[in-house]
């Protein structure tokens, strides 16, 4: 049992077995689709949601956990005599970080550190697991925080989408641009910059988008997380390509859930890389 409690949110998409084994607390963001409100689940539970999204004419509304949820988790850890490190989804995407800061400020203590990952999905997961590993090795909270802040300067993210429908539904593309883009098989490549997903370049065809994305990854990359929205079979085929191009890198595949995946849509994928 570590002396430091690691806390994150559901967009880290960490599997239930890992969460239980490492005693990491996850605060779940929620979504509302067609009048039904649900908390975001864990990897392995997303297929039904994306089928419903595909069949729906609506687009989900999302929200961060209430401040009381953060306060409860922080209080439990403090009552157990632990320090707390919370690492959360980019503040440019969600209010989870600011709500966590608000909750931390409700305690008269200096034992809580809240970090804005300025990222999501694979990178958020890896920051959380790095923090846990260091806590398990009995590093101080200050040393762990320093490492996570440095980690944020050595990462990149590229994503592309299955089609343009969900960028349109989410308000990022006009109806006309989405329809024409789908006809022409245009594939935008999105990058994470200053905590936001922004357009990098647009290509005609998935192969060109894929080649651009993989060529952006530095040769000395240490880890690549292939993140996908219900298209594991497709991205599994990338493993051999990555192993050949980056033989020294650790490669893994992760699912993306409703909060992030709704904006990209099914059959979308991306590469989260650390160098």
N, C-alpha and C positions, 0 to 999 in steps of 0.2 A: 504493500500500500504506500503510495507516494504522499509526501507532505504538501504537495501542490495539486489542487483540483484544476483540471483542464475542462473548459466549457466552450461549446461552439453552437452553431445553429444547423438546421437540417440541410442547408445547401452545401454542406461539406460532403454529403452523400457517403457517409461511412457506414459500413455494414453492421448489422446488429451484433454479430459475433465479436467483432473488434470492439465495439462500444462496451459490451458487457465485460470482456476480458480486461479491458484497460480502465473501466469505470469512468468513462468520459461522459459528461452530461450534454445532451443535445436539446436545445430549445427549438420547437417546431414552428416554422412559419406556416401560414394557412392560405387557402385559396377558396374562392367562391365561383362556381360554374353552374349556370342554369339554375340558380337559386339554392344550390346545395353547397354548404360550407364544410370544408374538411381541413384537417391538419395534414401537412406534408408527411408522407410515410418515409420508409427507409428503402434502400436498394433492394430489388426483388419484388416490389409491390407497385411498380409504376405502369405496367402494361395496360391495365384496365382504365386508368385515368386517361392515357393518351388515345385510347380507342374512343372514349367518350368525347374528348376534345376534338378528335377528327370528325366525329358525327355531329358536332354542335355548330350552330351558327354564331354562338357567343364567344367571348374571350374572357378568361378568368380575371377576377380582381384578387390581388394578393395583399397580405398584411403581415407585419412582424408580430411576434408574441407580445402580450401586454407586459408592462413594467413589473407587475406583480409576479410573473413567472420568473423573470430574471432575479428579482429580489429573493424569492423563495430558494432558488438554487444557490445563490451567493450565501444566504444565511445558513443553510444546511452545512455548507463547506466550512464557514467560519466557526460554527458551533462544534464542528469536529476538530477544530484546532488547525485547519489548513489555510494556506494562502490560495489565491485564485488567479488564474490567467484565463481570460475570455478572448477568443479570436473569432471574429464574425464577418459575415458577408460584407462586401464593399459598401461603404456608407453612401456611395453614389447610386447604388441600386436599391437599397433597402434602408429602413430606419432601425434595423436591429442593433447596429452599433451604437447609435445615439440613445436608444432605449436602455441598452446595457450600461452606458455611461451614467445615465440618469439613476438607474438602480444602484450602481456602485456608490454614487454620491449620497445615497440615503444611509450609508453606514459610516460611523465615526471610526474609520480604520484606514491604514495605508497598505493593507494586505491584498487589495484587489487591483489587478491591472487589466484594462480592457484595450484590445488591439483592433484597429481597423485593417483588415487584410488587404483592402483595395483590390480584392480578387474574389474568386468564387470556385466552385466545383473542385477539380483536382488539386489546385494550389491551396485552397482553404483546407482541404483534407490533409495534405502533406504538411502544412504548417502546424496543424493540430497534432498530428502524429509525431512530428519532430519535437514539439513542446513536451508531449507526454514522455517520449524516450529520454529527453534530457532530465525531466523531473524524476523519472525512474532511476536515472544514474546519479541522482542527488545533486544536480546543478541548482544554483540559486535562482530565484525568480528573476532577478536582474539579468543574469547571464542568459536565461532562456528568452527573455524579452528582447535582449540585444540580438540574439541569433535570429529570431523571427523577423525583426525589423530589417536585418541585413538580407535575409532570405527574400524579402519583397523586392529587393533590387537586382535579383539574379533570376528573374522569371519572365516568361512570355506566354501568351495565349493566342491561338488562331482557331476560329470556328467557321464552318460553312454549313449551309442549310440544304434540306432535301428539296424544298420548293419555297417560293416566296409568299405563300398564303399566310403564314403565321407572322411574318414581318409586317404584312399588310394588316392583319387582324389586330396586331399590337400597336398600330398607328405609326410604324416606321416607314411604310411605303403607301403611296396612293393606289387606288384600285386599278387605274390604267397602267401604272408602272409594274404592278404585280402581274397583271394579265399578260402584258407584252413580254416581261422578263421570263415568265414561265414558258411562253411560246418559243422564245429564243434560247431557252435552257440556260439562262444567266445564273451564275453562282457567285454571290457576294462572299468575300472573305472578311470576317469581322476580327478585330483585334481588341485586346483589353488595354486601354490607355487611360491613365489617371483615374482608374477605378470604374471606367465605363466601357461597354462594348461599342466600338465605333467601326465604321466602314473602313477597310483597308484598301482592297481592290476588288474589281468584279471581273469574272472570267466567263467565257462561253463553254460550258461543260464542266463536269465534276473533276475530270482527270486533270485539267489545267489548274483548277483551284487546289486540288490535292498536291500537285507538284510544287506549286508556289508555297503552300503551307509547310511542306516538309523541307523545302530548301531554305526557309527562314530560320530553321532550328540550327543553332551553332554546332560545329563539329565536336566541340568538347562538352556537349550536353551530358548531364549526369543522370537525369531522370525524365521520362516522358510518360504522362498519363493521357491515354486516348479516351476521351470522354464522349459518350454517345447518348442519343435520345432514341431509345428502343430500336437500335439497329446493330446489336452485338455481332450478329453473323457477318455483317459487312465489315466492321472494323477489325474483327479477328483476322481477316485476310491481310491487314496492314502489318501484323507482327513480324512476319518474315522480312518485309521491306525495311522496317526499323532496325531489326537485328543486324541486317547486312550493312546498313548505312551508319548505324551508331552501335558498334559491337560492344562498347564499354558501358553503355547506358542501361539503366534499369527501365524496363517497359511494363506498363500495366494498363488494364482496361477498367473503366468505371462507368456506371450509369449516371445519367442526369435526370433529375426528377421534375415535378410540375412547376415549381417556382421559377427555375431558370429555363427548363426545357420548353415551356409554353411559348416563349418568345422566339424560339428557334424552330420548333415543330418536329414531329417524328422524322426519322431518317437523317437527322442532322448529327454532325460530329465535330470534334475539335481536338487540338493537341495542346496540353498544358506542359510546358517544359521548363526545367530548371538547369542552369549551367553554372 
